[in-house]
């Protein structure tokens, strides 16, 4: 994933999707806005369900030349013709994933609010590191990735960084100078018109 001056959009699917309608909805958002990558982030552990969702979304994304990665299911990447994997265990699996998938696959690493985990993931070969949530929320233990972390990372580390979780227009405006990608998920899917909501968030980057 390239990293131009203005941050790019990295879409994250909801944990549950309706296969009858979500691919078309995703397609409409991709047609409305430039998107660098889509992450299939289902909560389901049903292999058949995940595979069918991946097949459906791959058709939508690849037709538009958008990369599709999957959360954690490393063994499904090559089998389903996906572009890579997003690991949620910080740096622990990065080296193994790179070895299994090869140099061309996207290997991303979610590191919560931890600078240390981010640096370890980068050193292990991650294509990008993701920090979040971007601000405190009632979910989890309330910890979040401080703006100073993104600022420091952008000045010192060359590995691209994704800001994700608890994003709103104000937070996007704050982080835009320091992040390469915004990981946008529930922020748009929970609204009536995801494409219009995303337009509002994109405007906040400028």
N, C-alpha and C positions, 0 to 999 in steps of 0.2 A: 504494500500500500504506500503510495507516494505521500509526501507531506509538504504541500504548498503553504504559502503564508497564511491564508485564511483556513481555519479548521474545516475538516470534512465531516460529513455525517456518516455515522456507523449505526445502522438500525438493529435493534434487538427485538426479537419476536416476543409476544406474551408467553407465559409459561403454559398456557392452554390455548390452542387455536382450533377453529372450526374449519376443517379441510374443505367444506363446501363453499366457504365464502372468503377465508383469509387470503389465499393466493391472489385473488382478483383485487382485494383491498391493497395488498402489498404492491402489486403491479401498478395500481393507480398512484400510490405514493412515489414509487420509483420513476414513473412517467412525469410526475410534477416537479421533482427536485433531484439534483445530482446527489447520488449516494455512493460512497466508496465501498461499503461492505455491509452484508446482512449476517447476523448471528441467529441461528436456530437454537433457541434456548428453552426447550420444552422441559417441564418438570416430570413428564412421563418416563417411566423406566420400561415401558412396553416397547420391545425392539421393533415389532411390526409397525406400531403407530409412529414411532420416531422415523423409521425408514420411509413410510408413506408420506409423511410431512416433508422430509428432506427431498424426496423425489419431486413433489409438487412445487416446492419453493425453488429448487434448482432450475426447473424449467423457466420460472418467472425471472429469476436473477440472471441466469446465464444468457437468456434472450436479450437482456439489456446490458450485458457486459459488466455485471456487478458480481463481486466475489461473494461466495456463501461459505461461512464457517459454522461449525457445530460446537456446542458446549460439551466438552469433556469426553464425548464418545469417540475416542481416538480410532478404534477399530472400524468405525463406519465411514471414515473420511474417504479412503481409497475405494472401498466397496461401492459407495454411492456417488462417486465422482465429485466430491466436494473440494473446496479450495484449501481447507485447513481446519484447525481446531482452536477453540478458546478454552484454556485451562483455568479452573477456578481454585486450584490449590497452590497459588503463588508460584514459587520457582521449582517446586518439587518434581514436576513431571516434564519440565521444558526440555531438558537434554534428551530424555528418552523419546519424547514426541518428535523432536528434530531427527533423531536417528531412525525412527520408524517411518516417518513421512518423507524424509529427504529435504534437500535444500529449497526446493521450489514451493513447498507447502507453506501456508501461513500458520505460524504458531504464536498465539497470543497468550498473555498471562494476566489474570486478575490478582492484584496484590493488595486490595483493600486500601487502608491508609498508610501502608508500611513502605517507607523509603528503602529500608534494608531489603525487603522481599523484592521490590522493584529492581534494585541494582543486581541482586542475585539472578533474577529472571533474565535481565538483559545480558549478563555475563554468560548465562547458560544457552543463549542463542534465540531468545524470543524476538519476534519481528515487531511486537509492540507490547507495552505494559499498560495495564488499565488500573486506574485508582478511583476509589469512590467508597461510599456515596460522597457527592460533592458538598453536601451540607448535612447537618445533624437532622435525623428524623426519629420518629418513635419506634422504627423498626430496628431489630438487632439490639446491640448494646449502646447505640447512640454515637459510636465513634464514627468519624468521617475524615476524608482527605482534605487537609487544610489548603487554602489557596497558595500558601507559601511553599508547599510541596511541589505543586505544578510549576511555580515560578522558578524554584531551584532546579528542578528537572530540566526545564526548557533551556536554562543557562549552562548546565554542566553535562548533561547526558544526551547522546545522539539518538538513542533508541526512541522511536515515536511513542507518544503517550496519549491515552484515551481517558477522558473524564466521563464517568457514568454514575447514574443514581442520584435521585433527588434534584434533578436539574430543573430550573425554571429560567425565564428570560433574563432575570437579574443575575443569576449565577453564571449563565452563559456569557453575558456581557463581561463579567468579572474575569472569567477564565479564558476567554477567547485569545488574548495575547500569549498565553502560556501552554495551550494544549494543541495537539495535532488533529485530534478527532473528538467529537462528542458522541458518546454512546447513548442513543435515544431509544427508549422503549415505551414503558407505561405512560410516559409524559404525553405521548400522542395517541397510543392505542386506546386509552381510557376516555378519549374525547369523541364527540359526535363526528368530527371531520378531521381525521389524522393529517391529511395533506395540508389543510389550512393551519392547523396547530403547528405543524413543522415549519411552515412559512414564517409564522410569528417568531419561532425560536431562531430560525436562520437570520432573520432581520436583526436580532439582538447581537449577532456576532460582529456586525460591522461597526 
